[in-house]
Amino acid sequence: MNSRSGGRVPAGVSGQAGRGTVGTDAPTTPNDSIDLAVALFSPVLWVAAAGYAAATVTLVYAACMLAPWGLLLLILALGTLADAVLSGLIAFGISRLEADPA
């Protein structure tokens, strides 16, 4: 829209009362309302990672007590250790995304 002097005027601004456009801005949603499941996702993953780590320690202890055949439990212990590491990495990444102000 041009003003009377010929210069550009931002949308919604008018020289006469009652002639401008109202509500031209895009609707925004508030940033402070966050879903509880989204807010607890990172802490739940940290708890899961700690649980997997505890299961790994328990399996290694049981494998040592039940040797020599109990050493096959070390295969399961490696799997739970991988789960603990993966859950920890995902939780760390999500916590960094949650902390990002942009």
Protein Blocks (a to p, Z undefined) as FASTA:
>chain_A
ZZfkopacdehiafbehiacehkaccdddfkbccfklmmmmmmmmmmmmmmmmmmmmmmm
mmmmmpfklmmmmmmmmmmmmmmmmmmmmmmmmmmmmmpmZZ
